Amino acid sequence: MVTWGIVFALILALAYFSSRMVRQEDDGFQDAGLAILEFGRAFPQEAIRSLHATADGKGVFVRLHDNKAGFMRSMRNHFACHLIEPGTVRVRPLPSGRGFAVEFLDAPFHNGEFTFVNAAIAAEVSLWLLGNYVGHADMAPETVSGASG
C-alpha cells in the first residue's frame, strides 16, 4: 500500500512539472531582462539600445548601437541569437500591417513571418532593419564640391 502511494505521488509530481514546462513553452518570450542577458552573453561587445518582442513571444528584434540590429528566437529552453549584417536581410510587409516577413540570407533557419502587438512597433522594427540593410558607407552624406567661377 505504501509503495502504491509513493508511485502515485511520483506520477503527480511528474505531471505537475511536465505541465509547467509545456506552459512555459507556450508563453514564449515574456522577460526583457532575460533577452538582454542572453543577447549580451552571445555578443558581449554589442550595446543594446532597445528591443521589441513579437506578439506571440517567439522572437525578439534588438536595436544595437551604430544602427545595427539583432534577432533572437526562442528555441524551447534557450534563445538563438543572431547579429544581422548589413545587406543580409529582406523584409516584406504582411497584409495585416502589424508585421512583416523576414528572409535572413545568412541564416535561413530564422526566416519567418513576425507579427507585433501594433503597427507602430512593426514600423519601428522595420526601420531598424532598413537602417541595417544600408551599409554605413552608403549612409554618409556625399560631399559635392562645386567650383564657382
Salt bridges, closest charged atoms under 4 A:
GLU25 OE1 - ARG76 NE 3.35
GLU38 OE2 - ARG41 NH1 3.49
GLU46 OE1 - HIS65 ND1 3.53
GLU46 OE2 - LYS68 NZ 3.24
ASP66 OD2 - HIS65 NE2 3.66
GLU103 OE1 - ARG90 NH1 3.79
ASP106 OD1 - HIS82 NE2 3.40
GLU113 OE2 - ARG92 NH2 3.86
GLU124 OE1 - HIS52 NE2 3.36
